């Protein structure tokens, strides 16, 4: 299984490549008035408006702050497209499902993914994208 | 296989609709040879395909109907009302079996042996011919129904189905998702062109050509979504006929939609409201034949449905020649239902009186009938029409008739709107609700209850600061305010904005499921410069004002403007809320355990009943208030400050009681 490894804040996350539609390196986003928490704004993807989510806020409860330009990983969600705003895209890795271990509870991210150590030192949280997106409106 | 079935269903539905139209027309003007063969061909197709797909029940009903039609076609029997009724019943039976196929893939369990039996009987000579008053009915229509209708009938009445059959061959079915994607892409192409122009690149004649092609491409793509309004109205005669039969009335529907076209989405959105208006016209508008004769009118009522273009909208008018609406009766009902007080009612102009019909909970029908009059009436029509950016008006003359006028935007995809700036956001206000733009001194706003109001030409207009709505901080020390007057619901409201831009046509985009709960915004649009504009939800504006409306009016008349009544000041979080003392019953403190959750709301046991609690605060303090109708409700607060008279200078810090009570009352009633 291929995973797209991304960096957000101090952490590394993995997103299944099958879910990734495209990666935008320098996407302009616009603020949304009175939007639910975790929403960074809207992004114009060739005439289609796509909701951009703040991955750091959804995963850690800490907003990455207002940014006008972001790196966005566009993923499929139901029949729609949703953009996940991250700091950078690092790599694409082969990680099998057996390698992924449950995350200890109490960490705040145990329900949105499973973890794996790569390069024998760095921890990557393999994201359950749907679970992450379901946190919209429910984080601080 | 599924694809074949889908094709079959779509084809059948088209055939059934056309057949409906021909049969209902036949009732008043006779059945032409062309009409008969069109019906025959349609039913024959259904029969054949159904047999091929092994839908035996559909096939057998279609077979008997086809047999009857073949006899009519060969002039062996004449068409009459009884046979038309029977054929319409068969169409309904086919329709319900097709619906079954659509949902389960099979043609259902229902047996129509009774229907097929009657169809067979009707194929014999003499069926239904002896019922005298039916013959009379047919004769008043001015034609004799013997299957040998004159040549003029053919040319006048039955051209349409034939023409349709031809145009169907020239069209193909396209997935609407593909069309929507094309619209997105063309919008983006327009954007890229604009950016090219703005960047100052001189592309010469090639640039001009690009310009023309893009514009034409955009128009062309938009056209693919357009459908004739007449396709929406094909069912109207049938709907009116069925309603009239139930109510023992006689109604003829005349449809003239000209060449008007609407976007598919809009067409679907007005289908239900139009059906409702039509049934309403039959039920409440048109009188019974005897009553009509007594009033010197022909026994058959006429409902005229017309559609035409006007100022970028399609106007649809549903006009009946019935008894009209009595303004006095409307006023009485409005008073009974507590929608307005007597002072206010007496001041209303006739056109304002008719607007009352569009308020929630209004129905003048004295009895509930199967057709309409359940009190969920015109306000639903109104909100459905307003949701798509349209408007509705009523005109009526007692004894002469009533007409409902809908103004409907051509498309949901392109919205004519005024662009304004509110804080850091670009907001599009739908043009359909715009009235005027003003610039006023900040000091000219007055405060009544919780609301700011503006006096304009003798009217009190509620003011909404859009910065509040969109969660932006208010501008400090603004000397003059830019105000856009809009009609939100039934009310004129002033919206305070920061900057007024140009009117423009924006391409509306959906916001996706994650933002579907967004308040105050119905969608977004990408502007010519690539920025996102948010489309203001006019229903939020109207519900925001209507809840505190009565309170506002009462207070205006009763109080002088510098002082408000004595209030109890409560603290909820960082807000201070004032309760008008005349509404406050008691201040209570409950144990935490006393609060119970009933799922949607909190309640406590109080004076042998349940007291509904508004607000989330759990300090235990509850201000018990009394509604105008005597019911009690509670508002939970953190603490209570004191009883005081609030001066107008303090208005920024207080949300004043009457309005708070009014809002809570409003929401309580609605549940």
Interface residues (C-beta under 8 A of the other chain):
Chain A: X28 X30 X31 X32 X33 X34 X35 X36 X39 X42 X44 X46 X47 X48 X49 X50 X51 X53 X78 X80 X82 X133 X136 X137
Chain B: X184 X185 X186 X187 X188 X191 X424 X425 X469 X470 X471 X472 X509 X510 X511 X512 X513 X514 X515 X517 X518 X519 X520 X521 X524 X526 X530 X531 X532 X534
